[in-house]
Amino acid sequence: MVRAILPFILLVIFGGSGRASKILVPMDETQTNHLKAYGIAYWTLQQDVPVEWLLNYRGGSFMFTHGQKLENELVVRGISYQVISDAQAGQITAEITSPDVNMDVMKLEKPPKVAVYSPKTKQPWDDAVTMVLTYAEIPYEVVFDDEVMDGKLPEYDWLHLHHEDFTGQYGKFYSTNRNSPWYVAQKREAETCAQKYGFQKVSMLKLAVVKKIRDFCAGGGFVFAMCSAADTYDIALAAEGVDICETMYDGDPADARAQQKLNFNNTFAFRDFRLITDPFQYEYSNIDNQDFERGLNENNDFFSLFQFSAKWDPIPTMLTQNHESTVKGFMGQTTGFKRSLLKSEVLVMGETKSIGEVRYIHGTFAKGTWTFFGGHDPEDYRHMVGEEPTDLALHPNSPGYRLILNNILFPAAKKKKQKT
């Protein structure tokens, strides 16, 4: 009887001490699908299981309590992971929290509710954020002018501004696409919406939308914008009360003194920029570096990510987590921002220093934060109107798309850990 019980006792004493109780999802070069790994972190939070984001540890890895349901989901989604013991997890945490290393543990607690500001009708281009959210299996809801004007934004934690023109110039597609069915439909829908809310012009509606987004940010919301949504957002704020739209856009000429009337105190990121008022030129202002100014092509267009102190600057550290420090560039209607036109308080997180171009910037506004990212599609260098969408199954380890997903998880971070 004693001999029969002894092996069981030994199993409890020795086997139990090595029992696997944590899951580590590495985010370095060993990860087979970085993009879906963000989705599993989000899904784990939905199961009321906290996630530890290990900043600067193996590319910004994730760690959480082991559960068979969680492990099964990792297998189904094709994500690399390791099952480790409590003791091993403790060793990792001790290494990360040591004052001698630039690492830290950020606890994620609640999945943010995500909204994408985008037209409800089909547009002749695809948005990188909606594509990667879908691929990573992170849920989101689409909102547009009606939802914003009706006060729905406070229902969300995180808002992405889809490829958008907040100046009321319909993307400045007039010269090339004014007769295209999608352009005609977009213009008609925008004018109808403006009239619905009592505005004489679409530019007035868009300004009202921009100000409500500003209020959302001020109240503690997280705003993320890519491509033309970034610079036209600030242009619209600076041009409050000023007509910058030519006749084909709003029925009357632009104010001849519009440039002198801009108020840069209203903007989030940019100052002292000059408007490009020519309706036949596919640019809004000199914020964006144009092709002839950049002197780059697909073979030599790269930008570098900055490294921040994980223990003292956790916010930018979270936003720059990656397995690569140099990211290949990609074009957009707004590709990159001139460093010389940034406000002094703006934090640069990625730049092409040789040409004075910043690609990835961040800032705060009252209780909230905003992040602007230049370019249209991180895996399609020059995405043209009407092209097929990028198949992210072919780019599961994209460092450019990782930057977008860092922003998705950022609002889940436990606030008391943030030191900035």
N, C-alpha and C positions, 0 to 999 in steps of 0.2 A: 504494500500500500504506500509506504514511504517512498519507494523507488518510483512509483507511478506518479506521485504528486510532485517530486523534485524537478523533473524537466519543465513542468508547467510553471513552477515558481521561478526557475531560472529564465524562462521565456518572458515572464512578466517583468523581472528585474532588468534583464539585459536587452531583450528584444524591444521592450517598451521604450527604453531610453533613446533608441535610435529610430523610433517610429517617425515616418515622414509626416510633417504637419504644415509645411509651407510649399507654395508654388512660386518659383522664380521664372519670370518671363524675360530672358535676356534681350537687350535691344542693341547689341553690338553687331559685328559682321556675321555672327553665328545664327542670327534670327532669319528664318526663312520667309516670314511675312511681317514686316514692320507695321504696315498699314492696318492689317487686321488685328494686330496686337493692341492697338489703341481701342479698337472695338471691343475686345475682350475685357480690357480694363473698365470701359464704360458699362458693359454688360454685368460685370462683377459688382460694380456699385449698385446697379439696379437690383441685384439680389441681396442688398443690404449687407454686403461684405466690404469693409474698408480696403482700400488699396494703398500700398506704400510705393510712392514714386521715388526711386533711388537715383537722385540727381547726380549725373556725371559718373555713375557706376555702370560700367559696361554699356555705354550708350544711352543711359537713362532708363534702366530696367524697371520692371514692375514686380512687386511681391505681395502675396496675400495668403490668407489661411487656406489650407488644402481642403478640398471637398470633391467628392467623386463627380458631382454634377458639373463643377467648374472644370475639372480635368477632362471630362468627356467633351465639353464645349471647345476646349483648346484643340483636342484631336479633330473634331468635326471641322473646325475652321482652318486647320493646317498651320497652326502656330507652334513655333519651337518653345519648349519649356523644360524645366527641371523640377522634380519633386525633391525637396530637401527637408532635413530635420530641423527641429527648433534650435538645436545647438548650432547647426550650420547657419541658420538665419541670424542667430545671435552674433556669430563671428562676422558676418557680412555687415550687420548694423554697427558693430564695434569699429570695424574698419572705416565705414563711411563717416561716423560721427567723430572720429579722431580729429583733433584740431590741426593736424599736420597735412591733411588731404583736402582738396577742393571738391568735396562731396557733401551731400546732406540727404536726409529722408524727409520727403513731403507727404503727409498723409492726405489722401483723397477720401472724401466721405459721402458726397451726394452727387449723383449725375446731374449736370446742368441741363436745363430745358433749352433746347436749341431752336432758333428761328432763322430762316433765310429770307431776306427781303428780295423778292424776285417776282416778275410778272407772272400771272397765272397762265397766260397763253404761251405757246411754244415760241421760243426765240431762235434765230439762226446761228446760235453759238451755244456752247455748253460751258457750264460754270464748274471750275475746279473743285470748289468746296462741296457742292451738292454731289458731284461724282465721287469724291473720296468719302463723304459721309455714307453714301449708299454702299460703296465697296466695303468700308469698315463695319458696316451694319450698325451705325449710330443713328438713332431716330431724330428726325427734325420736322418742323412744320413750316410751310411757306406762308409768308405774310407779304402784303404789298400796301399800296397807298391807303386803301380802305381800312385795313386793320390798324395801320399806324394812326390815321386820323381819328379812328374810333377809340383810341386809347388802349389798345391791346398789348402794347410792348411790355408793360410791367409784368405780364404773365410769364415772361421768359427771362432766362439768365444771360443768354449769349445770343448776339445778333450778328449775322453775316450780311454784308451789303454786296449783293450780286453785281456782276458787271453792269454798271448803271451810270447814267448821266443825270446828276442832280441839278444841272444848270438850266434844264428845259430846252436843250438844243438837240434832243433825240439822238444822242451819240455822235452828232456831227456827221451823220451818214447821208446828208442831203445830196451831196455831189455825186455819190455812187449808187445810192439805193432809194432815192426818193419815190421811184415808181414801183418798187418791190412791194408785193402784197403784205409782207410782214411789217414793212415800214409804215405803209398806209394804215394798217390795222393798229399798230402801236400808237401812232399819232392820234387817231380817232378815239381810242380808248383813254388816252391820257387827257385829251380835251374834255371828254365826257365826265371823267372823274373830277377834273378841276371845276367844272360847272356845278357838279353835284355838291361840292363843298364851298361854293360861292366865290371861286376865284376866276378872274377874267383871263388869266394866262396859266399855262402849265408850269412856267417857271415859278409862279407864286405858290402853286400847290407843292412843288418840290421843295421850295424854301420852308414851307410849313412842315413838311415831312422831315427835313433835315433838322429843324429845331426840336421836333418831338424826339428824334433819335438822340440829339444832344441832351435832352431832359432825361431820357432813359439811361444814358451814360452817367449823367450827374447823380442819378439816384442809386448808382452802384452797379449798373449793367456793364457787360463786356461787349465792346464793339470791334468787329474785325472787317476790314475792307481790302479788296484786291482790285488791281487794274484801275480802270477809270473811276470806280466808286471812291477811291482814296482821294485823288486830287479834286474831282468835281464836288465832293462833299465840302472841302475847305473853300473852294471857289464860291460855292453857293452861300456859305456863311459870310465870306468877305463882301459879297455883292448884295447883301440884304438892302432892299430899297433902291437898287440900281438896276436899270434895264441893260443887260449885256447880250440880249438875243436879237439877231437881225430879223428882218421882215418875214422871211420864209418860215421862221419858227413861231413868231407870236403876232404877226400882222402889222408891226410897226418897227421903225429903225431902232437900233441900239443907241443908248445914250453916248453921244460923242465924247463925253468926259467921264466915261465909266471907269477908266483906269485910275484917274485921280480920286475917285469917290470910294474906292475899295477900302474896307476897314479890316486890317489884318489882326486887330485885337480880338476879332470874333473867331478866328480859326483855331483848329487843334494843333496843326503841325507846321504849316508853311507861312512864310512872310515875304513881302517885297517881290512877289512874283508878278509877271506881266501877262495880261490876257492876250490870247490869239483870237482876234475877233473875225478874221476872214472865215465866212461860212463854208468856203470850199477847201479849207485846210483842216486836216484830220487831227487837230490838236486843240486843246482848250487853253493852255497856257505854257509858259516856259518852265514849269515845274518838272515836266517830263523831259528826259534826255532823248532827243530825236536820233534817228539812225546816223545822220551825218556828224552828229556831235559825239556819238559813242565810239565809232570806229571799231566795232566788234562784230564778230560773226559767230555762227553756231559752234565753231571749233575752238574759239578762244574766249567765249563769254562765260565767266565764272564770277561768283561773289563769295566772300569769306564771312563766316560767322564769328562774332566776338565771343570771347569766353568771359564769364562773370563769376563772382564769388558765390558759390552755392549757399554758404552759410549766412552771408550778409546781403546778397542780392538774389533771393530765390525766384522772384518773378521773371526777370530776363533769363535766368538760368533755366527755368522751366520752358520758356518759349524758344530756347535755342538747343534743346536736347536733340542729339543726332549721332549717327554713327559715322558721319563725315563732316569735317569742318569747312570744306570747300564745296559749294553747291553749283551745279551748272545753271547758267542763266536761261531766261526764256522771255520772249517778247510779249507785248500786250499793247493795247491802245495807250496805256500808261505803263511803261516798262520799268523805269527807275527814276528816282527823285534826285534833283541836284542838291548836294549837301549844302551849298551856299545859301539855299532858300529855306533851310530848316530853322525853326525857332530854337533858341539856345537850350531850352529845357527838354527837347525831344531826345529820346534815347535811341541811338543807332545800334542795331543788333546784327546787321549784315550789310556789307558794302563791297563795291568794286573800287578800291582806293585809287587805282591808277587813273581813273577818269572822273573822280570826284562824285561818284554816283552811289547813293544808298538805296538798298532794295527792301529793307525790312526794318521798320521803326515802331516805336512804342511810346506811349505817354499816358498820363493820368488826367482826368477831368472830374473835379469834385470828388465824389465817392467811387467813381468808376474808372475804367481804363479803355484805351483804344489801341489797336495795332493795325498798321497799314503795310501791305505786302505788294510790291510792284510785279507786274506781269500777269499773264492770263492763265497759262497751263504749264505747270512745272515739267511735264513730259512731252510737250509739243512746242518746239522752239518758236515757230511762227504760226499760230493757229489762225486760220482764215475763216471768214464768215461762210457758214454752210458746210464746213468740214465735218466728217464723222467724229463722234466723241472718242476720247482716248480710252483704250481698254486697260484699266488699272491692273487687271490680272497679269499683264505683261510687265508691270512696274511695281511689284509688291514691296520693294525695298527703296522706293523713291525718297531721297533725302529732302527734296523740295516739298513733296506732299506731307512729309513728316512735320514740317514747320506749321502747316495748316492744322494738323491734328494736335500739336502741342497746345494750340490756342483753344481747342475744344475741351481738353481736360483741365486747363488752367483754372477755370472757375470752380472746379471741384475741390481745390486745395483748401485745407483747413486754415482759416483766416489768421488765427493767432500765431501760426508759424511764419507768416510773412513779415519780414523785417524792414521792407522798404515802404 
